[in-house]
Amino acid sequence: MIVEISLAVAAAVLLAYVLVCALRLAIGPTVADRAVAVDTINTLIVAIMILVGAAFDLVVIMDVALVYALLSFVGTLYVARYLEEGLK
């Protein structure tokens, strides 16, 4: 019981962080600020998915979180390359 409550509190805190990053995404003055905000949101979503998977003992959510993290990493690499060099 206490484990589920602590995982729910941790997920709520991470969700609050996602909302703060969404605010930065909306008001970020530069494209780099927005890219960092999106990357941070993706990382927080992966952490929330892992917490939910641990709370409900669902291994499939852990697998989805792993694939989502890998795709997010690749997307971040492409955005960083675009910001550095532009489209080629």
HTML snippet that shows the backbone in 3Dmol.js (N, CA, C, O; Angstrom):
<script src="https://3Dmol.org/build/3Dmol-min.js"></script>
<div id="view" style="width:600px;height:400px;position:relative"></div>
<script>
const pdb = `
ATOM      1  N   MET A   1       0.826  -1.192   0.000  1.00  0.00           N
ATOM      2  CA  MET A   1       0.000   0.000   0.000  1.00  0.00           C
ATOM      3  C   MET A   1       0.871   1.258   0.000  1.00  0.00           C
ATOM      4  O   MET A   1       0.634   2.183  -0.777  1.00  0.00           O
ATOM      5  N   ILE A   2       1.872   1.288   0.867  1.00  0.00           N
ATOM      6  CA  ILE A   2       2.727   2.472   0.958  1.00  0.00           C
ATOM      7  C   ILE A   2       3.573   2.627  -0.301  1.00  0.00           C
ATOM      8  O   ILE A   2       3.916   3.743  -0.691  1.00  0.00           O
ATOM      9  N   VAL A   3       3.905   1.511  -0.931  1.00  0.00           N
ATOM     10  CA  VAL A   3       4.706   1.568  -2.153  1.00  0.00           C
ATOM     11  C   VAL A   3       3.899   2.205  -3.278  1.00  0.00           C
ATOM     12  O   VAL A   3       4.416   3.043  -4.018  1.00  0.00           O
ATOM     13  N   GLU A   4       2.633   1.813  -3.410  1.00  0.00           N
ATOM     14  CA  GLU A   4       1.785   2.386  -4.453  1.00  0.00           C
ATOM     15  C   GLU A   4       1.573   3.877  -4.237  1.00  0.00           C
ATOM     16  O   GLU A   4       1.560   4.649  -5.196  1.00  0.00           O
ATOM     17  N   ILE A   5       1.409   4.282  -2.997  1.00  0.00           N
ATOM     18  CA  ILE A   5       1.212   5.699  -2.690  1.00  0.00           C
ATOM     19  C   ILE A   5       2.473   6.494  -3.013  1.00  0.00           C
ATOM     20  O   ILE A   5       2.401   7.583  -3.583  1.00  0.00           O
ATOM     21  N   SER A   6       3.624   5.945  -2.645  1.00  0.00           N
ATOM     22  CA  SER A   6       4.866   6.663  -2.930  1.00  0.00           C
ATOM     23  C   SER A   6       5.136   6.748  -4.430  1.00  0.00           C
ATOM     24  O   SER A   6       5.653   7.757  -4.910  1.00  0.00           O
ATOM     25  N   LEU A   7       4.793   5.702  -5.171  1.00  0.00           N
ATOM     26  CA  LEU A   7       4.953   5.759  -6.626  1.00  0.00           C
ATOM     27  C   LEU A   7       3.983   6.755  -7.251  1.00  0.00           C
ATOM     28  O   LEU A   7       4.331   7.438  -8.215  1.00  0.00           O
ATOM     29  N   ALA A   8       2.772   6.842  -6.711  1.00  0.00           N
ATOM     30  CA  ALA A   8       1.807   7.815  -7.227  1.00  0.00           C
ATOM     31  C   ALA A   8       2.265   9.239  -6.939  1.00  0.00           C
ATOM     32  O   ALA A   8       2.103  10.123  -7.780  1.00  0.00           O
ATOM     33  N   VAL A   9       2.830   9.467  -5.768  1.00  0.00           N
ATOM     34  CA  VAL A   9       3.344  10.798  -5.433  1.00  0.00           C
ATOM     35  C   VAL A   9       4.517  11.152  -6.339  1.00  0.00           C
ATOM     36  O   VAL A   9       4.613  12.282  -6.817  1.00  0.00           O
ATOM     37  N   ALA A  10       5.401  10.201  -6.574  1.00  0.00           N
ATOM     38  CA  ALA A  10       6.544  10.447  -7.458  1.00  0.00           C
ATOM     39  C   ALA A  10       6.077  10.746  -8.879  1.00  0.00           C
ATOM     40  O   ALA A  10       6.619  11.635  -9.537  1.00  0.00           O
ATOM     41  N   ALA A  11       5.075  10.010  -9.354  1.00  0.00           N
ATOM     42  CA  ALA A  11       4.550  10.271 -10.697  1.00  0.00           C
ATOM     43  C   ALA A  11       3.883  11.645 -10.760  1.00  0.00           C
ATOM     44  O   ALA A  11       3.985  12.331 -11.777  1.00  0.00           O
ATOM     45  N   ALA A  12       3.208  12.052  -9.696  1.00  0.00           N
ATOM     46  CA  ALA A  12       2.577  13.374  -9.668  1.00  0.00           C
ATOM     47  C   ALA A  12       3.627  14.483  -9.701  1.00  0.00           C
ATOM     48  O   ALA A  12       3.439  15.502 -10.367  1.00  0.00           O
ATOM     49  N   VAL A  13       4.716  14.287  -8.992  1.00  0.00           N
ATOM     50  CA  VAL A  13       5.793  15.279  -9.001  1.00  0.00           C
ATOM     51  C   VAL A  13       6.419  15.368 -10.395  1.00  0.00           C
ATOM     52  O   VAL A  13       6.697  16.461 -10.887  1.00  0.00           O
ATOM     53  N   LEU A  14       6.635  14.224 -11.019  1.00  0.00           N
ATOM     54  CA  LEU A  14       7.187  14.232 -12.374  1.00  0.00           C
ATOM     55  C   LEU A  14       6.224  14.881 -13.358  1.00  0.00           C
ATOM     56  O   LEU A  14       6.649  15.575 -14.282  1.00  0.00           O
ATOM     57  N   LEU A  15       4.930  14.658 -13.163  1.00  0.00           N
ATOM     58  CA  LEU A  15       3.941  15.309 -14.020  1.00  0.00           C
ATOM     59  C   LEU A  15       3.965  16.828 -13.837  1.00  0.00           C
ATOM     60  O   LEU A  15       3.789  17.572 -14.802  1.00  0.00           O
ATOM     61  N   ALA A  16       4.179  17.284 -12.613  1.00  0.00           N
ATOM     62  CA  ALA A  16       4.308  18.729 -12.373  1.00  0.00           C
ATOM     63  C   ALA A  16       5.536  19.274 -13.102  1.00  0.00           C
ATOM     64  O   ALA A  16       5.496  20.376 -13.650  1.00  0.00           O
ATOM     65  N   TYR A  17       6.618  18.512 -13.109  1.00  0.00           N
ATOM     66  CA  TYR A  17       7.802  18.928 -13.847  1.00  0.00           C
ATOM     67  C   TYR A  17       7.535  18.983 -15.350  1.00  0.00           C
ATOM     68  O   TYR A  17       8.057  19.855 -16.044  1.00  0.00           O
ATOM     69  N   VAL A  18       6.725  18.055 -15.848  1.00  0.00           N
ATOM     70  CA  VAL A  18       6.362  18.081 -17.265  1.00  0.00           C
ATOM     71  C   VAL A  18       5.605  19.366 -17.585  1.00  0.00           C
ATOM     72  O   VAL A  18       5.831  19.975 -18.631  1.00  0.00           O
ATOM     73  N   LEU A  19       4.717  19.777 -16.699  1.00  0.00           N
ATOM     74  CA  LEU A  19       3.966  21.019 -16.922  1.00  0.00           C
ATOM     75  C   LEU A  19       4.892  22.235 -16.924  1.00  0.00           C
ATOM     76  O   LEU A  19       4.700  23.156 -17.718  1.00  0.00           O
ATOM     77  N   VAL A  20       5.888  22.246 -16.047  1.00  0.00           N
ATOM     78  CA  VAL A  20       6.862  23.345 -16.034  1.00  0.00           C
ATOM     79  C   VAL A  20       7.655  23.360 -17.336  1.00  0.00           C
ATOM     80  O   VAL A  20       7.909  24.427 -17.896  1.00  0.00           O
ATOM     81  N   CYS A  21       8.045  22.191 -17.816  1.00  0.00           N
ATOM     82  CA  CYS A  21       8.780  22.124 -19.079  1.00  0.00           C
ATOM     83  C   CYS A  21       7.891  22.519 -20.256  1.00  0.00           C
ATOM     84  O   CYS A  21       8.373  23.096 -21.231  1.00  0.00           O
ATOM     85  N   ALA A  22       6.601  22.212 -20.172  1.00  0.00           N
ATOM     86  CA  ALA A  22       5.683  22.633 -21.232  1.00  0.00           C
ATOM     87  C   ALA A  22       5.573  24.154 -21.266  1.00  0.00           C
ATOM     88  O   ALA A  22       5.435  24.748 -22.335  1.00  0.00           O
ATOM     89  N   LEU A  23       5.632  24.769 -20.113  1.00  0.00           N
ATOM     90  CA  LEU A  23       5.640  26.231 -20.061  1.00  0.00           C
ATOM     91  C   LEU A  23       6.902  26.772 -20.730  1.00  0.00           C
ATOM     92  O   LEU A  23       6.832  27.736 -21.493  1.00  0.00           O
ATOM     93  N   ARG A  24       8.046  26.166 -20.452  1.00  0.00           N
ATOM     94  CA  ARG A  24       9.294  26.586 -21.098  1.00  0.00           C
ATOM     95  C   ARG A  24       9.216  26.354 -22.606  1.00  0.00           C
ATOM     96  O   ARG A  24       9.740  27.144 -23.391  1.00  0.00           O
ATOM     97  N   LEU A  25       8.565  25.276 -22.999  1.00  0.00           N
ATOM     98  CA  LEU A  25       8.388  24.994 -24.418  1.00  0.00           C
ATOM     99  C   LEU A  25       7.554  26.079 -25.081  1.00  0.00           C
ATOM    100  O   LEU A  25       7.821  26.466 -26.219  1.00  0.00           O
ATOM    101  N   ALA A  26       6.563  26.561 -24.386  1.00  0.00           N
ATOM    102  CA  ALA A  26       5.678  27.580 -24.958  1.00  0.00           C
ATOM    103  C   ALA A  26       6.338  28.951 -25.024  1.00  0.00           C
ATOM    104  O   ALA A  26       6.130  29.687 -25.988  1.00  0.00           O
ATOM    105  N   ILE A  27       7.134  29.308 -24.013  1.00  0.00           N
ATOM    106  CA  ILE A  27       7.683  30.662 -23.969  1.00  0.00           C
ATOM    107  C   ILE A  27       9.156  30.740 -24.311  1.00  0.00           C
ATOM    108  O   ILE A  27       9.740  31.824 -24.316  1.00  0.00           O
ATOM    109  N   GLY A  28       9.771  29.576 -24.603  1.00  0.00           N
ATOM    110  CA  GLY A  28      11.203  29.577 -24.886  1.00  0.00           C
ATOM    111  C   GLY A  28      11.568  30.529 -25.999  1.00  0.00           C
ATOM    112  O   GLY A  28      11.008  30.436 -27.091  1.00  0.00           O
ATOM    113  N   PRO A  29      12.487  31.441 -25.758  1.00  0.00           N
ATOM    114  CA  PRO A  29      12.773  32.449 -26.786  1.00  0.00           C
ATOM    115  C   PRO A  29      13.536  31.894 -27.988  1.00  0.00           C
ATOM    116  O   PRO A  29      13.435  32.448 -29.083  1.00  0.00           O
ATOM    117  N   THR A  30      14.289  30.823 -27.810  1.00  0.00           N
ATOM    118  CA  THR A  30      15.069  30.288 -28.926  1.00  0.00           C
ATOM    119  C   THR A  30      14.639  28.864 -29.229  1.00  0.00           C
ATOM    120  O   THR A  30      13.970  28.208 -28.431  1.00  0.00           O
ATOM    121  N   VAL A  31      15.042  28.408 -30.403  1.00  0.00           N
ATOM    122  CA  VAL A  31      14.731  27.035 -30.806  1.00  0.00           C
ATOM    123  C   VAL A  31      15.474  26.046 -29.911  1.00  0.00           C
ATOM    124  O   VAL A  31      14.951  24.972 -29.613  1.00  0.00           O
ATOM    125  N   ALA A  32      16.676  26.393 -29.482  1.00  0.00           N
ATOM    126  CA  ALA A  32      17.436  25.502 -28.610  1.00  0.00           C
ATOM    127  C   ALA A  32      16.735  25.312 -27.270  1.00  0.00           C
ATOM    128  O   ALA A  32      16.733  24.207 -26.728  1.00  0.00           O
ATOM    129  N   ASP A  33      16.137  26.375 -26.727  1.00  0.00           N
ATOM    130  CA  ASP A  33      15.383  26.250 -25.483  1.00  0.00           C
ATOM    131  C   ASP A  33      14.205  25.298 -25.655  1.00  0.00           C
ATOM    132  O   ASP A  33      13.921  24.478 -24.782  1.00  0.00           O
ATOM    133  N   ARG A  34      13.540  25.416 -26.769  1.00  0.00           N
ATOM    134  CA  ARG A  34      12.395  24.536 -27.031  1.00  0.00           C
ATOM    135  C   ARG A  34      12.849  23.095 -27.227  1.00  0.00           C
ATOM    136  O   ARG A  34      12.163  22.172 -26.788  1.00  0.00           O
ATOM    137  N   ALA A  35      13.979  22.886 -27.871  1.00  0.00           N
ATOM    138  CA  ALA A  35      14.496  21.530 -28.071  1.00  0.00           C
ATOM    139  C   ALA A  35      14.869  20.879 -26.746  1.00  0.00           C
ATOM    140  O   ALA A  35      14.603  19.697 -26.529  1.00  0.00           O
ATOM    141  N   VAL A  36      15.482  21.650 -25.870  1.00  0.00           N
ATOM    142  CA  VAL A  36      15.834  21.118 -24.549  1.00  0.00           C
ATOM    143  C   VAL A  36      14.573  20.803 -23.755  1.00  0.00           C
ATOM    144  O   VAL A  36      14.524  19.802 -23.039  1.00  0.00           O
ATOM    145  N   ALA A  37      13.555  21.649 -23.876  1.00  0.00           N
ATOM    146  CA  ALA A  37      12.299  21.406 -23.165  1.00  0.00           C
ATOM    147  C   ALA A  37      11.630  20.122 -23.656  1.00  0.00           C
ATOM    148  O   ALA A  37      11.125  19.334 -22.856  1.00  0.00           O
ATOM    149  N   VAL A  38      11.627  19.917 -24.968  1.00  0.00           N
ATOM    150  CA  VAL A  38      11.025  18.692 -25.515  1.00  0.00           C
ATOM    151  C   VAL A  38      11.803  17.468 -25.063  1.00  0.00           C
ATOM    152  O   VAL A  38      11.204  16.451 -24.712  1.00  0.00           O
ATOM    153  N   ASP A  39      13.115  17.549 -25.067  1.00  0.00           N
ATOM    154  CA  ASP A  39      13.935  16.423 -24.628  1.00  0.00           C
ATOM    155  C   ASP A  39      13.702  16.132 -23.145  1.00  0.00           C
ATOM    156  O   ASP A  39      13.634  14.970 -22.746  1.00  0.00           O
ATOM    157  N   THR A  40      13.582  17.157 -22.347  1.00  0.00           N
ATOM    158  CA  THR A  40      13.322  16.960 -20.926  1.00  0.00           C
ATOM    159  C   THR A  40      11.942  16.353 -20.707  1.00  0.00           C
ATOM    160  O   THR A  40      11.775  15.473 -19.863  1.00  0.00           O
ATOM    161  N   ILE A  41      10.957  16.821 -21.462  1.00  0.00           N
ATOM    162  CA  ILE A  41       9.614  16.243 -21.345  1.00  0.00           C
ATOM    163  C   ILE A  41       9.642  14.767 -21.722  1.00  0.00           C
ATOM    164  O   ILE A  41       9.014  13.946 -21.053  1.00  0.00           O
ATOM    165  N   ASN A  42      10.352  14.425 -22.772  1.00  0.00           N
ATOM    166  CA  ASN A  42      10.456  13.017 -23.167  1.00  0.00           C
ATOM    167  C   ASN A  42      11.098  12.172 -22.075  1.00  0.00           C
ATOM    168  O   ASN A  42      10.650  11.057 -21.807  1.00  0.00           O
ATOM    169  N   THR A  43      12.134  12.692 -21.450  1.00  0.00           N
ATOM    170  CA  THR A  43      12.793  11.961 -20.372  1.00  0.00           C
ATOM    171  C   THR A  43      11.858  11.784 -19.183  1.00  0.00           C
ATOM    172  O   THR A  43      11.819  10.713 -18.577  1.00  0.00           O
ATOM    173  N   LEU A  44      11.117  12.813 -18.850  1.00  0.00           N
ATOM    174  CA  LEU A  44      10.162  12.712 -17.739  1.00  0.00           C
ATOM    175  C   LEU A  44       9.026  11.746 -18.056  1.00  0.00           C
ATOM    176  O   LEU A  44       8.560  11.028 -17.172  1.00  0.00           O
ATOM    177  N   ILE A  45       8.581  11.721 -19.299  1.00  0.00           N
ATOM    178  CA  ILE A  45       7.537  10.771 -19.695  1.00  0.00           C
ATOM    179  C   ILE A  45       8.045   9.337 -19.558  1.00  0.00           C
ATOM    180  O   ILE A  45       7.311   8.461 -19.103  1.00  0.00           O
ATOM    181  N   VAL A  46       9.277   9.098 -19.943  1.00  0.00           N
ATOM    182  CA  VAL A  46       9.868   7.762 -19.778  1.00  0.00           C
ATOM    183  C   VAL A  46       9.912   7.388 -18.296  1.00  0.00           C
ATOM    184  O   VAL A  46       9.595   6.255 -17.933  1.00  0.00           O
ATOM    185  N   ALA A  47      10.299   8.324 -17.449  1.00  0.00           N
ATOM    186  CA  ALA A  47      10.345   8.048 -16.013  1.00  0.00           C
ATOM    187  C   ALA A  47       8.952   7.759 -15.464  1.00  0.00           C
ATOM    188  O   ALA A  47       8.790   6.867 -14.632  1.00  0.00           O
ATOM    189  N   ILE A  48       7.950   8.499 -15.919  1.00  0.00           N
ATOM    190  CA  ILE A  48       6.576   8.245 -15.476  1.00  0.00           C
ATOM    191  C   ILE A  48       6.111   6.874 -15.944  1.00  0.00           C
ATOM    192  O   ILE A  48       5.445   6.157 -15.197  1.00  0.00           O
ATOM    193  N   MET A  49       6.455   6.505 -17.166  1.00  0.00           N
ATOM    194  CA  MET A  49       6.071   5.188 -17.675  1.00  0.00           C
ATOM    195  C   MET A  49       6.718   4.075 -16.860  1.00  0.00           C
ATOM    196  O   MET A  49       6.085   3.053 -16.598  1.00  0.00           O
ATOM    197  N   ILE A  50       7.960   4.260 -16.463  1.00  0.00           N
ATOM    198  CA  ILE A  50       8.631   3.253 -15.643  1.00  0.00           C
ATOM    199  C   ILE A  50       7.979   3.155 -14.272  1.00  0.00           C
ATOM    200  O   ILE A  50       7.810   2.056 -13.744  1.00  0.00           O
ATOM    201  N   LEU A  51       7.610   4.296 -13.686  1.00  0.00           N
ATOM    202  CA  LEU A  51       6.919   4.272 -12.399  1.00  0.00           C
ATOM    203  C   LEU A  51       5.568   3.571 -12.498  1.00  0.00           C
ATOM    204  O   LEU A  51       5.209   2.786 -11.620  1.00  0.00           O
ATOM    205  N   VAL A  52       4.829   3.847 -13.548  1.00  0.00           N
ATOM    206  CA  VAL A  52       3.525   3.191 -13.728  1.00  0.00           C
ATOM    207  C   VAL A  52       3.713   1.690 -13.943  1.00  0.00           C
ATOM    208  O   VAL A  52       2.956   0.882 -13.404  1.00  0.00           O
ATOM    209  N   GLY A  53       4.712   1.323 -14.723  1.00  0.00           N
ATOM    210  CA  GLY A  53       5.001  -0.094 -14.921  1.00  0.00           C
ATOM    211  C   GLY A  53       5.392  -0.798 -13.638  1.00  0.00           C
ATOM    212  O   GLY A  53       5.016  -1.948 -13.412  1.00  0.00           O
ATOM    213  N   ALA A  54       6.145  -0.109 -12.802  1.00  0.00           N
ATOM    214  CA  ALA A  54       6.530  -0.706 -11.517  1.00  0.00           C
ATOM    215  C   ALA A  54       5.341  -0.781 -10.559  1.00  0.00           C
ATOM    216  O   ALA A  54       5.216  -1.745  -9.803  1.00  0.00           O
ATOM    217  N   ALA A  55       4.479   0.218 -10.587  1.00  0.00           N
ATOM    218  CA  ALA A  55       3.339   0.242  -9.676  1.00  0.00           C
ATOM    219  C   ALA A  55       2.332  -0.856  -9.999  1.00  0.00           C
ATOM    220  O   ALA A  55       1.778  -1.486  -9.098  1.00  0.00           O
ATOM    221  N   PHE A  56       2.100  -1.078 -11.293  1.00  0.00           N
ATOM    222  CA  PHE A  56       1.107  -2.069 -11.697  1.00  0.00           C
ATOM    223  C   PHE A  56       1.729  -3.398 -12.123  1.00  0.00           C
ATOM    224  O   PHE A  56       1.024  -4.303 -12.567  1.00  0.00           O
ATOM    225  N   ASP A  57       3.033  -3.511 -11.987  1.00  0.00           N
ATOM    226  CA  ASP A  57       3.771  -4.731 -12.326  1.00  0.00           C
ATOM    227  C   ASP A  57       3.522  -5.144 -13.779  1.00  0.00           C
ATOM    228  O   ASP A  57       3.209  -6.299 -14.071  1.00  0.00           O
ATOM    229  N   LEU A  58       3.668  -4.173 -14.674  1.00  0.00           N
ATOM    230  CA  LEU A  58       3.471  -4.407 -16.096  1.00  0.00           C
ATOM    231  C   LEU A  58       4.811  -4.245 -16.816  1.00  0.00           C
ATOM    232  O   LEU A  58       5.332  -3.138 -16.956  1.00  0.00           O
ATOM    233  N   VAL A  59       5.344  -5.358 -17.260  1.00  0.00           N
ATOM    234  CA  VAL A  59       6.639  -5.340 -17.936  1.00  0.00           C
ATOM    235  C   VAL A  59       6.513  -4.721 -19.314  1.00  0.00           C
ATOM    236  O   VAL A  59       7.472  -4.139 -19.821  1.00  0.00           O
ATOM    237  N   VAL A  60       5.345  -4.839 -19.926  1.00  0.00           N
ATOM    238  CA  VAL A  60       5.156  -4.318 -21.269  1.00  0.00           C
ATOM    239  C   VAL A  60       5.327  -2.799 -21.300  1.00  0.00           C
ATOM    240  O   VAL A  60       5.816  -2.258 -22.292  1.00  0.00           O
ATOM    241  N   ILE A  61       4.941  -2.116 -20.254  1.00  0.00           N
ATOM    242  CA  ILE A  61       5.119  -0.667 -20.200  1.00  0.00           C
ATOM    243  C   ILE A  61       6.605  -0.330 -20.108  1.00  0.00           C
ATOM    244  O   ILE A  61       7.045   0.679 -20.657  1.00  0.00           O
ATOM    245  N   MET A  62       7.363  -1.150 -19.432  1.00  0.00           N
ATOM    246  CA  MET A  62       8.812  -0.945 -19.372  1.00  0.00           C
ATOM    247  C   MET A  62       9.427  -1.069 -20.773  1.00  0.00           C
ATOM    248  O   MET A  62      10.316  -0.300 -21.137  1.00  0.00           O
ATOM    249  N   ASP A  63       8.943  -2.043 -21.552  1.00  0.00           N
ATOM    250  CA  ASP A  63       9.442  -2.212 -22.915  1.00  0.00           C
ATOM    251  C   ASP A  63       9.084  -1.008 -23.777  1.00  0.00           C
ATOM    252  O   ASP A  63       9.906  -0.524 -24.555  1.00  0.00           O
ATOM    253  N   VAL A  64       7.858  -0.534 -23.634  1.00  0.00           N
ATOM    254  CA  VAL A  64       7.431   0.644 -24.395  1.00  0.00           C
ATOM    255  C   VAL A  64       8.260   1.857 -23.991  1.00  0.00           C
ATOM    256  O   VAL A  64       8.631   2.663 -24.844  1.00  0.00           O
ATOM    257  N   ALA A  65       8.552   1.992 -22.703  1.00  0.00           N
ATOM    258  CA  ALA A  65       9.371   3.110 -22.230  1.00  0.00           C
ATOM    259  C   ALA A  65      10.783   3.043 -22.821  1.00  0.00           C
ATOM    260  O   ALA A  65      11.359   4.073 -23.172  1.00  0.00           O
ATOM    261  N   LEU A  66      11.328   1.855 -22.931  1.00  0.00           N
ATOM    262  CA  LEU A  66      12.658   1.701 -23.513  1.00  0.00           C
ATOM    263  C   LEU A  66      12.675   2.105 -24.986  1.00  0.00           C
ATOM    264  O   LEU A  66      13.577   2.820 -25.423  1.00  0.00           O
ATOM    265  N   VAL A  67      11.692   1.655 -25.744  1.00  0.00           N
ATOM    266  CA  VAL A  67      11.613   2.017 -27.162  1.00  0.00           C
ATOM    267  C   VAL A  67      11.376   3.517 -27.303  1.00  0.00           C
ATOM    268  O   VAL A  67      11.978   4.160 -28.163  1.00  0.00           O
ATOM    269  N   TYR A  68      10.508   4.079 -26.471  1.00  0.00           N
ATOM    270  CA  TYR A  68      10.235   5.513 -26.515  1.00  0.00           C
ATOM    271  C   TYR A  68      11.503   6.314 -26.210  1.00  0.00           C
ATOM    272  O   TYR A  68      11.764   7.335 -26.845  1.00  0.00           O
ATOM    273  N   ALA A  69      12.290   5.847 -25.235  1.00  0.00           N
ATOM    274  CA  ALA A  69      13.532   6.541 -24.888  1.00  0.00           C
ATOM    275  C   ALA A  69      14.528   6.487 -26.044  1.00  0.00           C
ATOM    276  O   ALA A  69      15.204   7.477 -26.322  1.00  0.00           O
ATOM    277  N   LEU A  70      14.624   5.350 -26.717  1.00  0.00           N
ATOM    278  CA  LEU A  70      15.542   5.238 -27.852  1.00  0.00           C
ATOM    279  C   LEU A  70      15.110   6.134 -29.013  1.00  0.00           C
ATOM    280  O   LEU A  70      15.944   6.791 -29.635  1.00  0.00           O
ATOM    281  N   LEU A  71      13.813   6.161 -29.301  1.00  0.00           N
ATOM    282  CA  LEU A  71      13.323   7.032 -30.364  1.00  0.00           C
ATOM    283  C   LEU A  71      13.494   8.497 -30.002  1.00  0.00           C
ATOM    284  O   LEU A  71      13.791   9.322 -30.865  1.00  0.00           O
ATOM    285  N   SER A  72      13.310   8.820 -28.746  1.00  0.00           N
ATOM    286  CA  SER A  72      13.508  10.194 -28.287  1.00  0.00           C
ATOM    287  C   SER A  72      14.966  10.603 -28.441  1.00  0.00           C
ATOM    288  O   SER A  72      15.259  11.732 -28.835  1.00  0.00           O
ATOM    289  N   PHE A  73      15.875   9.695 -28.133  1.00  0.00           N
ATOM    290  CA  PHE A  73      17.298   9.979 -28.277  1.00  0.00           C
ATOM    291  C   PHE A  73      17.655  10.247 -29.736  1.00  0.00           C
ATOM    292  O   PHE A  73      18.378  11.196 -30.039  1.00  0.00           O
ATOM    293  N   VAL A  74      17.150   9.414 -30.630  1.00  0.00           N
ATOM    294  CA  VAL A  74      17.423   9.607 -32.053  1.00  0.00           C
ATOM    295  C   VAL A  74      16.835  10.932 -32.528  1.00  0.00           C
ATOM    296  O   VAL A  74      17.469  11.655 -33.296  1.00  0.00           O
ATOM    297  N   GLY A  75      15.638  11.245 -32.077  1.00  0.00           N
ATOM    298  CA  GLY A  75      15.033  12.523 -32.441  1.00  0.00           C
ATOM    299  C   GLY A  75      15.834  13.702 -31.935  1.00  0.00           C
ATOM    300  O   GLY A  75      15.975  14.708 -32.631  1.00  0.00           O
ATOM    301  N   THR A  76      16.356  13.584 -30.735  1.00  0.00           N
ATOM    302  CA  THR A  76      17.185  14.651 -30.180  1.00  0.00           C
ATOM    303  C   THR A  76      18.466  14.818 -30.984  1.00  0.00           C
ATOM    304  O   THR A  76      18.930  15.941 -31.184  1.00  0.00           O
ATOM    305  N   LEU A  77      19.036  13.723 -31.443  1.00  0.00           N
ATOM    306  CA  LEU A  77      20.229  13.819 -32.283  1.00  0.00           C
ATOM    307  C   LEU A  77      19.936  14.557 -33.583  1.00  0.00           C
ATOM    308  O   LEU A  77      20.737  15.382 -34.024  1.00  0.00           O
ATOM    309  N   TYR A  78      18.805  14.268 -34.192  1.00  0.00           N
ATOM    310  CA  TYR A  78      18.448  14.959 -35.430  1.00  0.00           C
ATOM    311  C   TYR A  78      18.194  16.445 -35.199  1.00  0.00           C
ATOM    312  O   TYR A  78      18.598  17.277 -36.012  1.00  0.00           O
ATOM    313  N   VAL A  79      17.534  16.778 -34.110  1.00  0.00           N
ATOM    314  CA  VAL A  79      17.285  18.196 -33.809  1.00  0.00           C
ATOM    315  C   VAL A  79      18.600  18.912 -33.541  1.00  0.00           C
ATOM    316  O   VAL A  79      18.795  20.037 -34.001  1.00  0.00           O
ATOM    317  N   ALA A  80      19.501  18.278 -32.806  1.00  0.00           N
ATOM    318  CA  ALA A  80      20.799  18.897 -32.522  1.00  0.00           C
ATOM    319  C   ALA A  80      21.603  19.081 -33.808  1.00  0.00           C
ATOM    320  O   ALA A  80      22.274  20.097 -33.988  1.00  0.00           O
ATOM    321  N   ARG A  81      21.533  18.110 -34.684  1.00  0.00           N
ATOM    322  CA  ARG A  81      22.250  18.245 -35.949  1.00  0.00           C
ATOM    323  C   ARG A  81      21.653  19.375 -36.786  1.00  0.00           C
ATOM    324  O   ARG A  81      22.387  20.132 -37.422  1.00  0.00           O
ATOM    325  N   TYR A  82      20.340  19.490 -36.785  1.00  0.00           N
ATOM    326  CA  TYR A  82      19.693  20.573 -37.517  1.00  0.00           C
ATOM    327  C   TYR A  82      20.081  21.923 -36.950  1.00  0.00           C
ATOM    328  O   TYR A  82      20.363  22.856 -37.702  1.00  0.00           O
ATOM    329  N   LEU A  83      20.098  22.038 -35.624  1.00  0.00           N
ATOM    330  CA  LEU A  83      20.455  23.305 -35.009  1.00  0.00           C
ATOM    331  C   LEU A  83      21.910  23.670 -35.270  1.00  0.00           C
ATOM    332  O   LEU A  83      22.250  24.849 -35.372  1.00  0.00           O
ATOM    333  N   GLU A  84      22.757  22.674 -35.376  1.00  0.00           N
ATOM    334  CA  GLU A  84      24.174  22.922 -35.590  1.00  0.00           C
ATOM    335  C   GLU A  84      24.485  23.258 -37.048  1.00  0.00           C
ATOM    336  O   GLU A  84      25.224  24.203 -37.324  1.00  0.00           O
ATOM    337  N   GLU A  85      23.932  22.496 -37.965  1.00  0.00           N
ATOM    338  CA  GLU A  85      24.321  22.617 -39.364  1.00  0.00           C
ATOM    339  C   GLU A  85      23.223  23.107 -40.283  1.00  0.00           C
ATOM    340  O   GLU A  85      23.524  23.607 -41.367  1.00  0.00           O
ATOM    341  N   GLY A  86      21.995  22.988 -39.908  1.00  0.00           N
ATOM    342  CA  GLY A  86      20.879  23.318 -40.796  1.00  0.00           C
ATOM    343  C   GLY A  86      20.553  22.134 -41.691  1.00  0.00           C
ATOM    344  O   GLY A  86      21.198  21.088 -41.610  1.00  0.00           O
ATOM    345  N   LEU A  87      19.563  22.299 -42.532  1.00  0.00           N
ATOM    346  CA  LEU A  87      19.162  21.232 -43.445  1.00  0.00           C
ATOM    347  C   LEU A  87      20.159  21.086 -44.574  1.00  0.00           C
ATOM    348  O   LEU A  87      20.622  22.078 -45.139  1.00  0.00           O
ATOM    349  N   LYS A  88      20.490  19.841 -44.905  1.00  0.00           N
ATOM    350  CA  LYS A  88      21.393  19.570 -46.028  1.00  0.00           C
ATOM    351  C   LYS A  88      20.803  18.522 -46.924  1.00  0.00           C
ATOM    352  O   LYS A  88      21.413  18.154 -47.928  1.00  0.00           O
TER     353      LYS A  88
END
`;
const viewer = $3Dmol.createViewer("view");
viewer.addModel(pdb, "pdb");
viewer.setStyle({}, {cartoon: {color: "spectrum"}});
viewer.zoomTo();
viewer.render();
</script>
